[in-house]
Amino acid sequence: MEKSEYNRSLLTKIDNELAEGNLLSAGKTLNSLHPAEIAHVLESLPAEDRLIAWDLVDSAVDGDVLIYVNDEVRSSLIREMDRDELLAATGTLPTDDLADILPDLPENIINELLRSMDTQNRERLETILRYPEDTAGGIMRVDAVTIRPDVSLDVILRYLRFMGKLPDNTNSLMVVNREGRYLGQLVLSDLVTLNVDNTVAEVMKTDTPLIPASMEENEVAQIFEKLDLLSAPVVDNEDKLVGRITIEDIVDVIRDEANHSIMRRAGLNEETDMFAPVVRSSRRRAVWLGINLLTALLASWVIGLFGATIEKLVALAVLMPVVASMGGIAGSQTLTLVIRGIALGHVGRSNALILLRKELSVGAVNGVVWAVVIGFVAAAWFNSVSLGIVIGLAILCNLIVAALSGAIIPLGLYRLGADPALAGGVVLTTITDVVGFFVFLGLAAMFLV
């Protein structure tokens, strides 16, 4: 069974159990799941059913579930929990997970949590909170096991046996000097296979790239992808070790980036509750709809300039959507390609002009091909060679402009510090509609009427 089908069947089962009032069975179903699956179910339930289901979740996993749900759903669940429940749920969370949800907690709970922490954990938490959440420092773990370079592997083995347990997703130990400056990594596979008389300095790896704590998380993800890393050290501006990032953290970044890209194109937030109240959801979407209205009015204004022309030749009104649609699709293809290139770090100042020339060439080639095709179709349809030539020229111009705009808009927005995925589509659609209508109707007014 595919993942999506499994999720739907699971949700249907719990929905039916809640609808039938069979809370005991619903609770058993929920508590048999991984916390991430429980979070998925909670996000998929309407607000009233979600609160009922949340009460059925075993309190021992409340904290883990809160980590996996999105920000808005987490806030709604936290509001339903009393002081003791919140302290119990968050008090045992790992420091890096606690840092993720700390901003959503009431101030009195935050203060109590900080007072209950030992000095080491409080310092670890403060270290994470020092960095923005979308940087390496914001997503790192602060539970790295550190060792000195001048001890033997035998000593390290005895030290690990004394510890009894390693932090999750540990594949190497971090080697630091007495000042805490990062020196290298001792891979666990080397530790258990090499001669125990070797010193750490003799066998440690020094080729793993250092991740500055201030580096943006998407750049960290690119480094992991290129070098196939399982973990990497995070250092401050003096190369002192402050934490580590694992492949599990990077998977979260990649998933969040994908969700962000999809939702931002519609002017939405990936952390939005799908079942948020109608008024709140309407208010959020109203702004984006208003922006789109302004762009639509601009295109309509251009059409209005040629109202008399359209009245004399009805075929223009029939063919106008073809011009707009072809320009919009061509521009979206280029826009998507460039936004992806920016996100992956493939596009920069050194190659932006080359990419622009290439996309212009693609737009010109496709423009010629489809201008001929659509020109012939229009000429045969309306028995007018002149109309075929006019729409063909309009298609050619619009596809070239679409390619140019699809490349320039995201690059320009990125240079200005704006999110290309958020505003690029709206600006592009406006340009292709306005240019397409203006060229098509303008040529028609000059040569057909």
Secondary structure, DSSP 8 states (H G I E B T S, - for coil): --HHHHHHHHHHHHHHHHHTT-HHHHHHHHHTS-HHHHHHHHHHS-HHHHHHHHHHS-GGGHHHHHHHS-HHHHHHHHHTS-HHHHHHHHTTS-HHHHHHHGGGS-HHHHHHHHHHS-HHHHHHHHHHHTS-TTBHHHH-BS---EE-TTSBHHHHHHHHHHH----TT--EEEEE-TT-BEEEEEEHHHHHHS-TTSBHHHH-B--S--EETTSBHHHHHHHHHHHT-SEEEEE-TT-BEEEEEEHHHHHHHHHHHHHHHHHHTTT--TTS-TT--HHHHHHHHHHHHHHHHHHHHHHHHHHHHTHHHHHH-HHHHHHHHHHHHHHHHHHHHHHHHHHHHHHHT---TTTHHHHHHHHHHHHHHHHHHHHHHHHHHHHHHHT-HHHHHHHHHHHHHHHHHHHHHHHHHHHHHHHTT--HHHHHHHHHHHHHHHHHHHHHHHHHHHHT-
